[in-house]
Amino acid sequence: MPPYLGESQESAAKFLSKIDLSGFGDPFRMEDILDYIDGIDAGNCAAKAAVDIALHDLAGKLAGQPWYRIWGLNPGKTPNTSFTIGIDSAEVVRQKVAEASAYKILKVKLGRDNDREMIETVRSATPVPIAVDVNQGWKEKEKALEMIHWLKEMGVVLVEQPLPKGQVDDMAWLRERSVLPLFGDEAVQRLPDIVKAAGLYHGINIKLMKCTGMREAFVMAKTARALGMKVMIGCMTETSCAVSAAAQLSPLAEFADLDGNLLIANDLFHGMEVRDGKITLNDLPGIGVRKI
Ligand code: MG
C-alpha cells in the first residue's frame, strides 16, 4: 500500500467488510455497483480498485472477452514499459542496467542531491531513453528548469512530478518553459484532478490504485486525450493481477510504467507479459490472468 495515500491492509480489510452486494443481481450493472462502492466511504481507492478489478474480471469472463477487446482497443498499440532502476552505488546501478537490457526505456528516480551522478551512471551503461520520476523532490522552479535542460541533453524523454503538487503557480511557470514533457503523478489521483492539471502538466500518470480501478482509469485516459494531454499508465508495487488489469488500458497510453509485478517475489498470477520491452496482452477473458 503506498503510504502517501493513507491506506493499509487494515483499512482495506475494514472497507471491504462494509460492502453488501445483496442488492445487486447483475454483474454487468457496473455503473450502479461501482457508484455504490465509491459512495461507501471517502478515500480507500486501492480497496475500491480491488472490487472494480474483480468485477471487470467477472464481467469479461461472462462475456468471454478480454477488456481491451470490449473497449475496442488494438492490442498491437501497447507501449513499451519502462523498468525502474533504483538509487544505489555506481557499480550496482551499472549491473542493474545490464540486467534490464530487454527494456527499451528505463525509469530513474531523482529528487535527491545525487541526481546528476545517478543519470551519468545510467547513461554510461546504456544509450536507451530514460524517464525520470522526481516524486516532488525538487523545490525551486529555476533549479528544476536548469535540470530539465541538462536532462534533455542526457537523453531523458520525460519528467514525472518535478515539484511538490501544491506548488501550482511554479508548475504553470515550469510547464511553459520546459523542453521535456512533464507528467503529473501525485498531483493527479482521480478524474476531477485532470481538469486542474491541464494547464500544469503535459500528461498524467494513471494508476488503478489511485483512481479506484479500471472504470475510472478508462474515462481518465479518454479525458486526458480530449484535453490534449499525454497518458502514462503506471502502477504501485503490485502482483500481475493489478498490472494485467492496468495493461488492458495500455493501448490508450503513450508511456507505460508497469513493472510492479517484476519487482516482487510473491506474485500469485500469470498475466500480461513484457516481450522485447513491450507490453504484450493475451487472449484470456476478463483482465487476462490465471493463478500460478
Ligand atoms: Mg511517480
py3Dmol code that shows the C-alpha trace and the ligand (Angstrom):
import py3Dmol

protein = """\
ATOM      1  CA  MET A   1       0.000   0.000   0.000  1.00  0.00           C
ATOM      2  CA  PRO A   2       1.520   3.357  -0.961  1.00  0.00           C
ATOM      3  CA  PRO A   3       1.936   5.219   2.362  1.00  0.00           C
ATOM      4  CA  TYR A   4       1.190   8.673   0.912  1.00  0.00           C
ATOM      5  CA  LEU A   5      -2.380   7.618   0.051  1.00  0.00           C
ATOM      6  CA  GLY A   6      -3.105   6.672   3.654  1.00  0.00           C
ATOM      7  CA  GLU A   7      -4.244   3.087   3.096  1.00  0.00           C
ATOM      8  CA  SER A   8      -3.081  -0.027   4.883  1.00  0.00           C
ATOM      9  CA  GLN A   9      -4.008  -3.704   4.874  1.00  0.00           C
ATOM     10  CA  GLU A  10      -6.157  -2.971   7.943  1.00  0.00           C
ATOM     11  CA  SER A  11      -8.008  -0.053   6.331  1.00  0.00           C
ATOM     12  CA  ALA A  12      -8.613  -2.079   3.151  1.00  0.00           C
ATOM     13  CA  ALA A  13      -9.948  -5.064   5.090  1.00  0.00           C
ATOM     14  CA  LYS A  14     -12.215  -2.749   7.091  1.00  0.00           C
ATOM     15  CA  PHE A  15     -13.537  -1.102   3.928  1.00  0.00           C
ATOM     16  CA  LEU A  16     -14.195  -4.437   2.200  1.00  0.00           C
ATOM     17  CA  SER A  17     -16.109  -5.695   5.263  1.00  0.00           C
ATOM     18  CA  LYS A  18     -18.632  -2.842   4.810  1.00  0.00           C
ATOM     19  CA  ILE A  19     -19.628  -3.961   1.304  1.00  0.00           C
ATOM     20  CA  ASP A  20     -23.050  -5.561   0.883  1.00  0.00           C
ATOM     21  CA  LEU A  21     -23.741  -6.628  -2.696  1.00  0.00           C
ATOM     22  CA  SER A  22     -27.029  -8.373  -1.894  1.00  0.00           C
ATOM     23  CA  GLY A  23     -28.955  -5.568  -3.602  1.00  0.00           C
ATOM     24  CA  PHE A  24     -27.322  -6.306  -6.954  1.00  0.00           C
ATOM     25  CA  GLY A  25     -28.139  -9.245  -9.202  1.00  0.00           C
ATOM     26  CA  ASP A  26     -26.457  -8.376 -12.489  1.00  0.00           C
ATOM     27  CA  PRO A  27     -22.644  -8.008 -12.635  1.00  0.00           C
ATOM     28  CA  PHE A  28     -22.945  -6.026 -15.894  1.00  0.00           C
ATOM     29  CA  ARG A  29     -24.638  -3.159 -13.979  1.00  0.00           C
ATOM     30  CA  MET A  30     -21.151  -1.920 -13.247  1.00  0.00           C
ATOM     31  CA  GLU A  31     -22.068   1.751 -13.038  1.00  0.00           C
ATOM     32  CA  ASP A  32     -24.634   1.069 -10.270  1.00  0.00           C
ATOM     33  CA  ILE A  33     -22.370  -1.322  -8.402  1.00  0.00           C
ATOM     34  CA  LEU A  34     -19.231   0.820  -8.565  1.00  0.00           C
ATOM     35  CA  ASP A  35     -21.111   4.039  -7.723  1.00  0.00           C
ATOM     36  CA  TYR A  36     -22.345   2.224  -4.619  1.00  0.00           C
ATOM     37  CA  ILE A  37     -18.813   1.034  -3.744  1.00  0.00           C
ATOM     38  CA  ASP A  38     -17.374   4.525  -4.248  1.00  0.00           C
ATOM     39  CA  GLY A  39     -20.089   6.030  -2.039  1.00  0.00           C
ATOM     40  CA  ILE A  40     -19.497   3.767   0.964  1.00  0.00           C
ATOM     41  CA  ASP A  41     -16.702   5.985   2.248  1.00  0.00           C
ATOM     42  CA  ALA A  42     -14.214   8.592   1.035  1.00  0.00           C
ATOM     43  CA  GLY A  43     -10.681   7.568   0.025  1.00  0.00           C
ATOM     44  CA  ASN A  44      -9.913   3.827   0.160  1.00  0.00           C
ATOM     45  CA  CYS A  45      -9.039   3.944  -3.538  1.00  0.00           C
ATOM     46  CA  ALA A  46      -6.938   0.778  -3.593  1.00  0.00           C
ATOM     47  CA  ALA A  47      -9.627  -1.165  -1.709  1.00  0.00           C
ATOM     48  CA  LYS A  48     -12.219   0.140  -4.191  1.00  0.00           C
ATOM     49  CA  ALA A  49      -9.915  -0.852  -7.053  1.00  0.00           C
ATOM     50  CA  ALA A  50      -9.865  -4.432  -5.738  1.00  0.00           C
ATOM     51  CA  VAL A  51     -13.638  -4.639  -6.174  1.00  0.00           C
ATOM     52  CA  ASP A  52     -13.537  -2.845  -9.535  1.00  0.00           C
ATOM     53  CA  ILE A  53     -10.881  -5.208 -10.915  1.00  0.00           C
ATOM     54  CA  ALA A  54     -12.705  -8.325  -9.657  1.00  0.00           C
ATOM     55  CA  LEU A  55     -15.962  -7.093 -11.190  1.00  0.00           C
ATOM     56  CA  HIS A  56     -14.301  -6.353 -14.527  1.00  0.00           C
ATOM     57  CA  ASP A  57     -12.709  -9.790 -14.490  1.00  0.00           C
ATOM     58  CA  LEU A  58     -16.078 -11.421 -13.820  1.00  0.00           C
ATOM     59  CA  ALA A  59     -17.942  -9.434 -16.481  1.00  0.00           C
ATOM     60  CA  GLY A  60     -15.181 -10.079 -19.022  1.00  0.00           C
ATOM     61  CA  LYS A  61     -15.240 -13.805 -18.281  1.00  0.00           C
ATOM     62  CA  LEU A  62     -19.045 -13.944 -18.600  1.00  0.00           C
ATOM     63  CA  ALA A  63     -18.745 -12.130 -21.936  1.00  0.00           C
ATOM     64  CA  GLY A  64     -15.822 -14.355 -22.954  1.00  0.00           C
ATOM     65  CA  GLN A  65     -13.662 -11.372 -23.925  1.00  0.00           C
ATOM     66  CA  PRO A  66     -10.609  -9.543 -22.600  1.00  0.00           C
ATOM     67  CA  TRP A  67     -11.257  -5.931 -21.633  1.00  0.00           C
ATOM     68  CA  TYR A  68      -9.096  -4.397 -24.329  1.00  0.00           C
ATOM     69  CA  ARG A  69     -11.482  -6.003 -26.846  1.00  0.00           C
ATOM     70  CA  ILE A  70     -14.622  -4.867 -25.001  1.00  0.00           C
ATOM     71  CA  TRP A  71     -13.180  -1.331 -25.018  1.00  0.00           C
ATOM     72  CA  GLY A  72     -12.378  -1.611 -28.719  1.00  0.00           C
ATOM     73  CA  LEU A  73      -8.624  -1.172 -28.251  1.00  0.00           C
ATOM     74  CA  ASN A  74      -5.925  -2.514 -30.559  1.00  0.00           C
ATOM     75  CA  PRO A  75      -3.549  -4.874 -28.663  1.00  0.00           C
ATOM     76  CA  GLY A  76      -0.876  -4.091 -31.238  1.00  0.00           C
ATOM     77  CA  LYS A  77      -0.745  -0.499 -29.983  1.00  0.00           C
ATOM     78  CA  THR A  78       0.551  -1.225 -26.487  1.00  0.00           C
ATOM     79  CA  PRO A  79       3.586   0.866 -25.484  1.00  0.00           C
ATOM     80  CA  ASN A  80       6.941  -0.291 -24.224  1.00  0.00           C
ATOM     81  CA  THR A  81       7.095  -0.364 -20.456  1.00  0.00           C
ATOM     82  CA  SER A  82       9.850   1.318 -18.522  1.00  0.00           C
ATOM     83  CA  PHE A  83      11.798  -0.610 -15.921  1.00  0.00           C
ATOM     84  CA  THR A  84      12.855   1.175 -12.746  1.00  0.00           C
ATOM     85  CA  ILE A  85      16.499   1.438 -11.780  1.00  0.00           C
ATOM     86  CA  GLY A  86      16.721   2.223  -8.055  1.00  0.00           C
ATOM     87  CA  ILE A  87      19.248   4.544  -6.431  1.00  0.00           C
ATOM     88  CA  ASP A  88      22.356   2.595  -5.475  1.00  0.00           C
ATOM     89  CA  SER A  89      26.145   2.592  -5.783  1.00  0.00           C
ATOM     90  CA  ALA A  90      27.538   3.191  -9.284  1.00  0.00           C
ATOM     91  CA  GLU A  91      28.630  -0.429  -9.546  1.00  0.00           C
ATOM     92  CA  VAL A  92      25.214  -1.829  -8.596  1.00  0.00           C
ATOM     93  CA  VAL A  93      23.417   0.645 -10.879  1.00  0.00           C
ATOM     94  CA  ARG A  94      25.539  -0.458 -13.866  1.00  0.00           C
ATOM     95  CA  GLN A  95      24.820  -4.088 -13.035  1.00  0.00           C
ATOM     96  CA  LYS A  96      21.056  -3.436 -12.797  1.00  0.00           C
ATOM     97  CA  VAL A  97      21.119  -1.593 -16.124  1.00  0.00           C
ATOM     98  CA  ALA A  98      22.884  -4.567 -17.727  1.00  0.00           C
ATOM     99  CA  GLU A  99      20.209  -6.912 -16.334  1.00  0.00           C
ATOM    100  CA  ALA A 100      17.482  -4.643 -17.776  1.00  0.00           C
ATOM    101  CA  SER A 101      18.831  -4.844 -21.330  1.00  0.00           C
ATOM    102  CA  ALA A 102      15.473  -6.177 -22.638  1.00  0.00           C
ATOM    103  CA  TYR A 103      13.777  -2.850 -21.839  1.00  0.00           C
ATOM    104  CA  LYS A 104      13.553  -0.059 -24.394  1.00  0.00           C
ATOM    105  CA  ILE A 105      13.121   2.667 -21.765  1.00  0.00           C
ATOM    106  CA  LEU A 106      14.382   2.920 -18.191  1.00  0.00           C
ATOM    107  CA  LYS A 107      12.902   4.859 -15.298  1.00  0.00           C
ATOM    108  CA  VAL A 108      15.184   6.569 -12.821  1.00  0.00           C
ATOM    109  CA  LYS A 109      14.008   8.101  -9.551  1.00  0.00           C
ATOM    110  CA  LEU A 110      15.506  11.525  -8.862  1.00  0.00           C
ATOM    111  CA  GLY A 111      14.926  14.281  -6.324  1.00  0.00           C
ATOM    112  CA  ARG A 112      17.976  13.798  -4.108  1.00  0.00           C
ATOM    113  CA  ASP A 113      21.339  15.530  -4.027  1.00  0.00           C
ATOM    114  CA  ASN A 114      22.978  12.988  -6.372  1.00  0.00           C
ATOM    115  CA  ASP A 115      20.644  13.425  -9.372  1.00  0.00           C
ATOM    116  CA  ARG A 116      23.346  14.221 -11.953  1.00  0.00           C
ATOM    117  CA  GLU A 117      25.576  11.424 -10.715  1.00  0.00           C
ATOM    118  CA  MET A 118      22.723   8.921 -10.985  1.00  0.00           C
ATOM    119  CA  ILE A 119      21.868   9.912 -14.564  1.00  0.00           C
ATOM    120  CA  GLU A 120      25.544   9.936 -15.604  1.00  0.00           C
ATOM    121  CA  THR A 121      25.986   6.440 -14.191  1.00  0.00           C
ATOM    122  CA  VAL A 122      22.951   5.049 -16.032  1.00  0.00           C
ATOM    123  CA  ARG A 123      23.951   6.851 -19.214  1.00  0.00           C
ATOM    124  CA  SER A 124      27.476   5.406 -19.026  1.00  0.00           C
ATOM    125  CA  ALA A 125      25.919   1.928 -19.131  1.00  0.00           C
ATOM    126  CA  THR A 126      23.205   2.254 -21.810  1.00  0.00           C
ATOM    127  CA  PRO A 127      22.010   4.511 -24.655  1.00  0.00           C
ATOM    128  CA  VAL A 128      18.251   3.774 -24.146  1.00  0.00           C
ATOM    129  CA  PRO A 129      15.815   6.644 -23.408  1.00  0.00           C
ATOM    130  CA  ILE A 130      15.329   7.471 -19.735  1.00  0.00           C
ATOM    131  CA  ALA A 131      12.146   8.607 -17.982  1.00  0.00           C
ATOM    132  CA  VAL A 132      12.780  10.335 -14.681  1.00  0.00           C
ATOM    133  CA  ASP A 133      10.456  10.491 -11.696  1.00  0.00           C
ATOM    134  CA  VAL A 134      11.295  13.259  -9.243  1.00  0.00           C
ATOM    135  CA  ASN A 135       8.477  12.316  -6.810  1.00  0.00           C
ATOM    136  CA  GLN A 136       8.008  16.026  -5.862  1.00  0.00           C
ATOM    137  CA  GLY A 137      11.688  16.155  -4.897  1.00  0.00           C
ATOM    138  CA  TRP A 138      12.709  19.474  -6.466  1.00  0.00           C
ATOM    139  CA  LYS A 139      11.562  22.582  -4.614  1.00  0.00           C
ATOM    140  CA  GLU A 140      12.724  25.556  -6.741  1.00  0.00           C
ATOM    141  CA  LYS A 141      11.345  26.121 -10.210  1.00  0.00           C
ATOM    142  CA  GLU A 142      14.517  27.764 -11.590  1.00  0.00           C
ATOM    143  CA  LYS A 143      16.683  24.844 -10.499  1.00  0.00           C
ATOM    144  CA  ALA A 144      14.094  22.431 -11.893  1.00  0.00           C
ATOM    145  CA  LEU A 145      14.222  24.158 -15.273  1.00  0.00           C
ATOM    146  CA  GLU A 146      18.022  24.062 -15.304  1.00  0.00           C
ATOM    147  CA  MET A 147      17.946  20.322 -14.525  1.00  0.00           C
ATOM    148  CA  ILE A 148      15.355  19.682 -17.240  1.00  0.00           C
ATOM    149  CA  HIS A 149      17.614  21.302 -19.850  1.00  0.00           C
ATOM    150  CA  TRP A 150      20.539  19.177 -18.687  1.00  0.00           C
ATOM    151  CA  LEU A 151      18.399  16.013 -18.601  1.00  0.00           C
ATOM    152  CA  LYS A 152      17.302  16.566 -22.192  1.00  0.00           C
ATOM    153  CA  GLU A 153      20.960  16.695 -23.219  1.00  0.00           C
ATOM    154  CA  MET A 154      21.415  13.373 -21.406  1.00  0.00           C
ATOM    155  CA  GLY A 155      18.688  11.614 -23.413  1.00  0.00           C
ATOM    156  CA  VAL A 156      15.867  11.889 -20.885  1.00  0.00           C
ATOM    157  CA  VAL A 157      12.443  11.877 -22.584  1.00  0.00           C
ATOM    158  CA  LEU A 158      10.020  12.862 -19.805  1.00  0.00           C
ATOM    159  CA  VAL A 159       9.928  14.161 -16.240  1.00  0.00           C
ATOM    160  CA  GLU A 160       7.360  12.986 -13.732  1.00  0.00           C
ATOM    161  CA  GLN A 161       6.169  15.154 -10.836  1.00  0.00           C
ATOM    162  CA  PRO A 162       9.129  17.570 -10.739  1.00  0.00           C
ATOM    163  CA  LEU A 163       7.747  19.857  -7.989  1.00  0.00           C
ATOM    164  CA  PRO A 164       5.530  19.337  -4.923  1.00  0.00           C
ATOM    165  CA  LYS A 165       1.928  19.044  -6.124  1.00  0.00           C
ATOM    166  CA  GLY A 166       0.877  22.100  -4.110  1.00  0.00           C
ATOM    167  CA  GLN A 167       3.268  24.458  -5.989  1.00  0.00           C
ATOM    168  CA  VAL A 168       0.652  25.196  -8.624  1.00  0.00           C
ATOM    169  CA  ASP A 169       1.984  28.577  -9.819  1.00  0.00           C
ATOM    170  CA  ASP A 170       5.510  27.206 -10.053  1.00  0.00           C
ATOM    171  CA  MET A 171       4.274  24.255 -12.104  1.00  0.00           C
ATOM    172  CA  ALA A 172       2.470  26.565 -14.541  1.00  0.00           C
ATOM    173  CA  TRP A 173       5.718  28.569 -14.897  1.00  0.00           C
ATOM    174  CA  LEU A 174       7.757  25.406 -15.428  1.00  0.00           C
ATOM    175  CA  ARG A 175       5.368  23.852 -17.923  1.00  0.00           C
ATOM    176  CA  GLU A 176       5.518  26.971 -20.078  1.00  0.00           C
ATOM    177  CA  ARG A 177       9.318  26.767 -20.305  1.00  0.00           C
ATOM    178  CA  SER A 178      10.101  23.057 -20.081  1.00  0.00           C
ATOM    179  CA  VAL A 179      11.864  21.401 -23.018  1.00  0.00           C
ATOM    180  CA  LEU A 180      10.642  17.972 -21.852  1.00  0.00           C
ATOM    181  CA  PRO A 181       7.056  16.778 -21.296  1.00  0.00           C
ATOM    182  CA  LEU A 182       6.063  16.986 -17.617  1.00  0.00           C
ATOM    183  CA  PHE A 183       3.764  14.349 -16.135  1.00  0.00           C
ATOM    184  CA  GLY A 184       1.640  14.708 -13.019  1.00  0.00           C
ATOM    185  CA  ASP A 185       1.507  11.690 -10.723  1.00  0.00           C
ATOM    186  CA  GLU A 186       0.958  12.665  -7.092  1.00  0.00           C
ATOM    187  CA  ALA A 187      -0.990  15.722  -8.382  1.00  0.00           C
ATOM    188  CA  VAL A 188      -3.484  13.603 -10.313  1.00  0.00           C
ATOM    189  CA  GLN A 189      -5.320  10.884  -8.460  1.00  0.00           C
ATOM    190  CA  ARG A 190      -8.880  10.812  -9.730  1.00  0.00           C
ATOM    191  CA  LEU A 191     -10.886  12.078 -12.687  1.00  0.00           C
ATOM    192  CA  PRO A 192     -11.638  15.636 -11.439  1.00  0.00           C
ATOM    193  CA  ASP A 193      -7.914  16.244 -10.837  1.00  0.00           C
ATOM    194  CA  ILE A 194      -7.276  16.185 -14.608  1.00  0.00           C
ATOM    195  CA  VAL A 195      -9.133  19.465 -15.092  1.00  0.00           C
ATOM    196  CA  LYS A 196      -6.818  21.196 -12.595  1.00  0.00           C
ATOM    197  CA  ALA A 197      -3.746  19.533 -14.111  1.00  0.00           C
ATOM    198  CA  ALA A 198      -4.495  20.567 -17.686  1.00  0.00           C
ATOM    199  CA  GLY A 199      -2.508  23.828 -17.581  1.00  0.00           C
ATOM    200  CA  LEU A 200       0.202  22.470 -15.319  1.00  0.00           C
ATOM    201  CA  TYR A 201       1.346  19.208 -16.909  1.00  0.00           C
ATOM    202  CA  HIS A 202       1.695  17.850 -20.425  1.00  0.00           C
ATOM    203  CA  GLY A 203       0.500  14.444 -19.304  1.00  0.00           C
ATOM    204  CA  ILE A 204      -0.785  12.354 -16.415  1.00  0.00           C
ATOM    205  CA  ASN A 205       0.234   9.092 -14.818  1.00  0.00           C
ATOM    206  CA  ILE A 206      -2.890   6.972 -14.299  1.00  0.00           C
ATOM    207  CA  LYS A 207      -2.719   4.228 -11.675  1.00  0.00           C
ATOM    208  CA  LEU A 208      -5.615   1.929 -10.777  1.00  0.00           C
ATOM    209  CA  MET A 209      -4.783   2.145  -7.055  1.00  0.00           C
ATOM    210  CA  LYS A 210      -5.121   5.940  -7.108  1.00  0.00           C
ATOM    211  CA  CYS A 211      -8.309   6.194  -9.146  1.00  0.00           C
ATOM    212  CA  THR A 212     -10.469   3.285  -7.827  1.00  0.00           C
ATOM    213  CA  GLY A 213      -9.868   0.983 -10.769  1.00  0.00           C
ATOM    214  CA  MET A 214     -10.474   0.259 -14.437  1.00  0.00           C
ATOM    215  CA  ARG A 215     -13.804   2.059 -14.827  1.00  0.00           C
ATOM    216  CA  GLU A 216     -12.430   5.452 -13.823  1.00  0.00           C
ATOM    217  CA  ALA A 217      -8.983   4.870 -15.371  1.00  0.00           C
ATOM    218  CA  PHE A 218     -10.559   4.378 -18.809  1.00  0.00           C
ATOM    219  CA  VAL A 219     -12.512   7.639 -18.520  1.00  0.00           C
ATOM    220  CA  MET A 220      -9.387   9.420 -17.255  1.00  0.00           C
ATOM    221  CA  ALA A 221      -7.371   8.266 -20.274  1.00  0.00           C
ATOM    222  CA  LYS A 222     -10.082   9.438 -22.670  1.00  0.00           C
ATOM    223  CA  THR A 223     -10.496  12.758 -20.822  1.00  0.00           C
ATOM    224  CA  ALA A 224      -6.767  13.465 -20.778  1.00  0.00           C
ATOM    225  CA  ARG A 225      -6.536  12.814 -24.516  1.00  0.00           C
ATOM    226  CA  ALA A 226      -9.552  15.040 -25.150  1.00  0.00           C
ATOM    227  CA  LEU A 227      -7.724  17.820 -23.265  1.00  0.00           C
ATOM    228  CA  GLY A 228      -4.644  17.325 -25.441  1.00  0.00           C
ATOM    229  CA  MET A 229      -2.652  15.642 -22.673  1.00  0.00           C
ATOM    230  CA  LYS A 230      -0.434  12.594 -22.906  1.00  0.00           C
ATOM    231  CA  VAL A 231      -1.207   9.439 -20.954  1.00  0.00           C
ATOM    232  CA  MET A 232       1.087   7.218 -18.930  1.00  0.00           C
ATOM    233  CA  ILE A 233      -0.293   4.090 -17.330  1.00  0.00           C
ATOM    234  CA  GLY A 234       1.565   3.252 -14.126  1.00  0.00           C
ATOM    235  CA  CYS A 235       1.308   1.045 -11.070  1.00  0.00           C
ATOM    236  CA  MET A 236       2.309   0.656  -7.462  1.00  0.00           C
ATOM    237  CA  THR A 237       4.097  -2.437  -6.152  1.00  0.00           C
ATOM    238  CA  GLU A 238       1.546  -4.974  -7.352  1.00  0.00           C
ATOM    239  CA  THR A 239       1.056  -8.554  -8.463  1.00  0.00           C
ATOM    240  CA  SER A 240       0.302  -9.466 -12.073  1.00  0.00           C
ATOM    241  CA  CYS A 241      -3.409  -9.249 -11.164  1.00  0.00           C
ATOM    242  CA  ALA A 242      -3.470  -5.441 -10.939  1.00  0.00           C
ATOM    243  CA  VAL A 243      -0.720  -4.947 -13.516  1.00  0.00           C
ATOM    244  CA  SER A 244      -2.619  -7.027 -16.100  1.00  0.00           C
ATOM    245  CA  ALA A 245      -5.825  -5.095 -15.351  1.00  0.00           C
ATOM    246  CA  ALA A 246      -3.941  -1.830 -15.997  1.00  0.00           C
ATOM    247  CA  ALA A 247      -2.347  -3.280 -19.129  1.00  0.00           C
ATOM    248  CA  GLN A 248      -5.812  -3.711 -20.695  1.00  0.00           C
ATOM    249  CA  LEU A 249      -5.892   0.100 -20.987  1.00  0.00           C
ATOM    250  CA  SER A 250      -2.365   0.487 -22.241  1.00  0.00           C
ATOM    251  CA  PRO A 251      -3.203   0.873 -25.971  1.00  0.00           C
ATOM    252  CA  LEU A 252      -4.572   4.296 -24.902  1.00  0.00           C
ATOM    253  CA  ALA A 253      -1.224   5.332 -23.396  1.00  0.00           C
ATOM    254  CA  GLU A 254       1.929   6.776 -24.951  1.00  0.00           C
ATOM    255  CA  PHE A 255       4.003   5.589 -21.996  1.00  0.00           C
ATOM    256  CA  ALA A 256       3.719   2.717 -19.551  1.00  0.00           C
ATOM    257  CA  ASP A 257       5.403   2.052 -16.256  1.00  0.00           C
ATOM    258  CA  LEU A 258       4.045  -1.396 -15.490  1.00  0.00           C
ATOM    259  CA  ASP A 259       6.909  -3.150 -13.778  1.00  0.00           C
ATOM    260  CA  GLY A 260       5.389  -3.604 -10.297  1.00  0.00           C
ATOM    261  CA  ASN A 261       4.968  -7.356 -10.752  1.00  0.00           C
ATOM    262  CA  LEU A 262       8.588  -7.724 -11.857  1.00  0.00           C
ATOM    263  CA  LEU A 263       9.858  -6.239  -8.600  1.00  0.00           C
ATOM    264  CA  ILE A 264       8.167  -8.706  -6.220  1.00  0.00           C
ATOM    265  CA  ALA A 265       8.954 -12.314  -5.281  1.00  0.00           C
ATOM    266  CA  ASN A 266       5.433 -13.476  -4.338  1.00  0.00           C
ATOM    267  CA  ASP A 267       3.384 -12.978  -7.498  1.00  0.00           C
ATOM    268  CA  LEU A 268       0.293 -15.215  -7.468  1.00  0.00           C
ATOM    269  CA  PHE A 269      -0.683 -14.779 -11.112  1.00  0.00           C
ATOM    270  CA  HIS A 270       0.404 -15.176 -14.698  1.00  0.00           C
ATOM    271  CA  GLY A 271      -0.849 -12.315 -16.828  1.00  0.00           C
ATOM    272  CA  MET A 272       0.435  -9.538 -19.027  1.00  0.00           C
ATOM    273  CA  GLU A 273       3.950 -10.225 -20.259  1.00  0.00           C
ATOM    274  CA  VAL A 274       6.721  -7.897 -21.298  1.00  0.00           C
ATOM    275  CA  ARG A 275       8.208  -9.161 -24.547  1.00  0.00           C
ATOM    276  CA  ASP A 276      11.143  -7.341 -26.065  1.00  0.00           C
ATOM    277  CA  GLY A 277      10.333  -4.412 -23.777  1.00  0.00           C
ATOM    278  CA  LYS A 278       6.728  -4.148 -24.976  1.00  0.00           C
ATOM    279  CA  ILE A 279       3.516  -4.822 -23.052  1.00  0.00           C
ATOM    280  CA  THR A 280       2.028  -7.954 -24.577  1.00  0.00           C
ATOM    281  CA  LEU A 281      -1.643  -8.709 -23.973  1.00  0.00           C
ATOM    282  CA  ASN A 282      -3.030 -12.247 -24.091  1.00  0.00           C
ATOM    283  CA  ASP A 283      -6.403 -13.632 -25.234  1.00  0.00           C
ATOM    284  CA  LEU A 284      -7.660 -14.638 -21.778  1.00  0.00           C
ATOM    285  CA  PRO A 285     -11.106 -13.152 -20.992  1.00  0.00           C
ATOM    286  CA  GLY A 286     -11.544 -10.551 -18.250  1.00  0.00           C
ATOM    287  CA  ILE A 287      -8.317  -8.960 -17.025  1.00  0.00           C
ATOM    288  CA  GLY A 288      -6.145 -11.632 -18.658  1.00  0.00           C
ATOM    289  CA  VAL A 289      -4.775 -13.542 -15.676  1.00  0.00           C
ATOM    290  CA  ARG A 290      -4.669 -17.082 -14.380  1.00  0.00           C
ATOM    291  CA  LYS A 291      -3.450 -18.241 -10.984  1.00  0.00           C
ATOM    292  CA  ILE A 292       0.027 -19.738 -10.824  1.00  0.00           C
TER     293      ILE A 292
END
"""
ligand_1 = """\
1
MG
Mg 5.618 8.688 -9.847
"""
view = py3Dmol.view(width=600, height=400)
view.addModel(protein, "pdb")
view.setStyle({"model": 0}, {"cartoon": {"style": "trace"}})
view.addModel(ligand_1, "xyz")
view.setStyle({"model": 1}, {"stick": {}})
view.zoomTo()
view.show()
